Amino acid sequence: QAPLVESGGGSVQSGGSLRLSCDASRLPFSRYCLGWFRQVPGKEREGVAVIDSDGRLNYQDSLQGRFTISQDNGRNTLYLQMDNLKPDDTAMYFCAGHYRSMSWSCRRLARDYVTWGQGTQVTVSS
């Protein structure tokens, strides 16, 4: 099975909420950057939020306040709580990770990430 497996996508009306989950229990490194990205057809994949193995967070400024990234205590599952969803949030959402050295600060750049899930679709209707 793939190292990262997303779930929780779906269709919701504007103003609604969804929580995405990513099973990261098979991620092969204990020091990591782990995050959520999204992509719409014809556009580049953009970083939504990332968390490192020490719990430090990095959000896309425009989404902070509506989106919350978190992990369970065992760090086996990554979550993205999405509130007050808007039609512009419609996208395929991906979980991704990479090994992090001790001095590295996680970035929201897709090119940094080498392990990807298959994605889960989020559709927000007006």
Secondary structure in CASP SS format (residue, H / E / C, confidence):
PFRMAT SS
TARGET T0000
AUTHOR 0000-0000-0000
METHOD secondary structure of the structure
MODEL  1
Q C 1.00
A C 1.00
P C 1.00
L C 1.00
V E 1.00
E E 1.00
S E 1.00
G C 1.00
G C 1.00
G E 1.00
S E 1.00
V E 1.00
Q E 1.00
S C 1.00
G C 1.00
G C 1.00
S C 1.00
L E 1.00
R E 1.00
L E 1.00
S E 1.00
C E 1.00
D E 1.00
A C 1.00
S C 1.00
R C 1.00
L C 1.00
P C 1.00
F C 1.00
S C 1.00
R C 1.00
Y E 1.00
C E 1.00
L E 1.00
G E 1.00
W E 1.00
F E 1.00
R E 1.00
Q E 1.00
V C 1.00
P C 1.00
G C 1.00
K C 1.00
E C 1.00
R C 1.00
E E 1.00
G E 1.00
V E 1.00
A E 1.00
V E 1.00
I E 1.00
D E 1.00
S C 1.00
D C 1.00
G C 1.00
R C 1.00
L E 1.00
N E 1.00
Y E 1.00
Q C 1.00
D C 1.00
S C 1.00
L C 1.00
Q E 1.00
G C 1.00
R C 1.00
F E 1.00
T E 1.00
I E 1.00
S E 1.00
Q E 1.00
D C 1.00
N C 1.00
G C 1.00
R C 1.00
N C 1.00
T E 1.00
L E 1.00
Y E 1.00
L E 1.00
Q E 1.00
M E 1.00
D C 1.00
N C 1.00
L C 1.00
K C 1.00
P H 1.00
D H 1.00
D H 1.00
T C 1.00
A E 1.00
M E 1.00
Y E 1.00
F E 1.00
C E 1.00
A E 1.00
G E 1.00
H E 1.00
Y E 1.00
R C 1.00
S C 1.00
M C 1.00
S C 1.00
W C 1.00
S C 1.00
C C 1.00
R C 1.00
R C 1.00
L C 1.00
A H 1.00
R H 1.00
D H 1.00
Y C 1.00
V C 1.00
T E 1.00
W E 1.00
G C 1.00
Q C 1.00
G C 1.00
T E 1.00
Q E 1.00
V E 1.00
T E 1.00
V E 1.00
S E 1.00
S C 1.00
END
